[in-house]
């Protein structure tokens, strides 16, 4: 695996990056979990090109600032307004696709997510990830677009999530399925390598550290934040980093 220092400018979406991500992922011996009564889901970390002006706006009107302030252990950041709950200005160059879940969903409404969902009977995890990506963001990816896989993440809400990493074409235009996805965001790889990322806090409900990935003025928590963190650490930085024991905030336990 190859390692890297955090970049100071946008990372180009090109064949060199694709080879780097694929080669680093190939060196990971992925961890898989038995379901043991849990449900199985699959998600996609989709690497896509982005433009800072075209894709850098966050249309949300939702106020997440108070929720974030309760989870940060960082009163100074809350007081200065750095944590706004918005991800404006985080696009530009090679990016990953992040979605904000719809407000009417039965579980985890309005939360950040990667495209994906439950695995149907008879499906493989990869087949489910490809199907869910098509259903949620209207991208028709296939095995030829697969760069590799990451570790399973077992959730407090009773799932085992299997993540896959895909390379999308430079000119693709995802479209949100309004019944599931409120908005689609392109988060630059540069943003993922911020020197203050990831963060870890403690909570009285668990001995495990809660992982937080700063994105713009928001904090992405596990399971999505854990998967994004491992993608950055393994696929881009070239390290062997495990995240399956990192904790979720209590609001995500149900």
N, C-alpha and C positions, 0 to 999 in steps of 0.2 A: 504494500500500500504506500501511496505517496502522501506526504504531509505538506501543509501550506500555512503561511501567515495570513491573518485576515486581510482581504484586499481593501485598497483605499478607493477604488473606482469600480464601476459596473463590470461584471464578469461577462465575457462574450459568450453568446449562444452559438457554439460551433462544434465541429467534429472533434476537436481536441478536448473540449470539455466532455463531450459524450464518451469518448474513450476513457478519460480519466475516471468518470463516475462508474462506468461499467467495470473497469479493471479493479477499482477499489472494492466495489460490491462483490466481485467474484472472490475476493480474499476473505470474505466474512463467512464463517461457519454459523449459519443462522440457527437460532433457538426456536424450537417448536414446542407448544404446550398441548398436553392432553386436555380435552374439553372438561372432563369430570363434571358433567351436568351443566356446563355453561354453554351458551350459544356461540356460534362461530360467525365471524364477520371478516370482510376483506376490504382494504382501502388502497387507493393509489396515490403515491407521491408523484405528481406529474410535473416534469421539468419542461418549461415553455419559455419562449422569448417574450420580452416585455418592453414597453416604451414608457418612459417616466411621465410624459404628458398624457398619453392616451389611456394609460392604465393606472395612474397614480391617485385617482380620486376615490374616496370612501363615501358612498351615498347615505350611510346610515344616519338615522335621526335618534337612534336608541342611546340612552344614557347608561353607560357601563362604569362610569368613573367611581361611583360609590361602591359598587361591587368590587372593583379592582383594589380600591383603597383598603378594604377589609382583608385583602389577601396578600398584601405586599410586605408587611413588616417594614415599611418604608414611608414614614410620615412626611419626610421632606419632599419626596416625589409627588405625593398626593397634594401637599400644600402648594407646590409650585405649578400644579396643573400639567405636569409632564405626562401623567397617565390619564388620557382622555377617552380611552376605549376605541379610538379611531386608528386606521392604518393608512392615512393619507401619506403620499410621498415615499412609499416603500417599493415602488416598481422601478424598473430600469435594468436592461440586460437580462441575462439568464435568470429565471425565476422559478418558483414552484407555485402551484395553484392551491389557493386556500378558499374555502367557501364559508359563508355565514348561513347557518341553518335557518329554515323558515320559522316564523313566529307561531305557526299553528300546528307544528309537529307535536306528537304526544310525548316525546322524550327529548331532552336536551335542546329545546327550542332556543333559537337566537345564539347558540354557541358556535364557536369556530370548529370547523371539521375539514377533513380530507374527503374527496369523493369516494363513496363506498357504502356498504351496507351488509345486511345479512346474507349468508350463503344459502341458496335454495337447495332442496333435496336433489341429489344427483349431480350437483355442480362441484367443480374443484374451486379452491380459493381463488386461483387466477381467473377462471371463467367468471366467477362472481364479481371480482374487481372490474374486469372489462365490461361486464353488463351494467354494473352500477354506474360506472363512469359515463357510459352512453346515456343511461336514463337520467342522470342528475345534471350533466353539463354538456351533453350532446357531442361528445368526442368519440369517434369510432377508432379506438386503439386496438392493437392485436399483439400477439406474441412477438412479432418482429420489432415492436416498439419497447419491449421489456428490457430494462437495464439490469435488473436484479431484484433481490428481496431483502427485507430487514427482519429483525426478530419479532416473534409474536409478542403482543402486549396484552396481558390478562387484566381486565378492568374490574372495578369494584361493583359495577352494575350487572355483572354476570356474563360478560363476553370474553372471548379470546379473539383479538384482532390480528389478522395477518396482513402486513403491509408489502406492497410491491412498488417498485420505482419504474416509471415509464418516461420515455422521451417523446414529446409531441413535436409535430412539425413547426417550422418557424412561422407559417402563415395561418395556422388554425385559429378559429374563433369560437371559443366555448360559449354555450348559451345555457343560462340557468333554467332548470325546470321549476316553475314558480310554486309548484305544490311541495317542493322539498328544499329549495335553495333560495335564500333571499338575495344574495349577491355573490359574485365571483371576484376574487382578488389575485393579482400576480405579485408575489412577494419575492424580491430579488435575493439571489444568493448572497449578495453583499450584505443585505440586512440580516441574514441568518448568521453571519460571521461577526456581528458586532462584538466589541471587546467586553461588553457587559452581558453577554449571552453564553450559556444559560445562567439563570439564577436559581438558588435553592433556598427554601424557607422551611421552618419547622412548624408543625401544628400540634396541638395537645391531643388530637384524636389518633395519632399514629407516630411510630418511631421512625418511619421512613421519610426521607426528605421529599418535599413537594417541588417538582421542577416547574420553572416558569421560563418561557422563551419570549423575550421582549420583541415585539413587532410594532413599529411605529409608536403609538401611544397606548398600546394594549399589551397584555401578557397572555400568552397562549399556554394553557395547562395541559397536563396529560388527560386522556391518552394522545390527543393530537400533538401537544407540545413535546411529549416524549419521542414520538415517531419523527417529528421534524428535527429534533435534536440529534437523534441517531443518524438520520440521513445526512445532516451536515457533518457530523463527526466521522462517520464511516465513508460515505460516498465522496465527500469533498475533501475533508482533512486527511483521510487515509488512516484513521486510527481504529482500533478495536474497542468500541465503547458500547456498553450494555445499558439498557434503560428499563428493562422489564420489572425491576424492583423499585423504580421511582414512583412516588405517590401522586395521587390525584387530589385536588381540593375537595372538601366535603360536599360541595354542591353537585359534584359530578358522580357521587357514589350511588345515586339512585337511577 
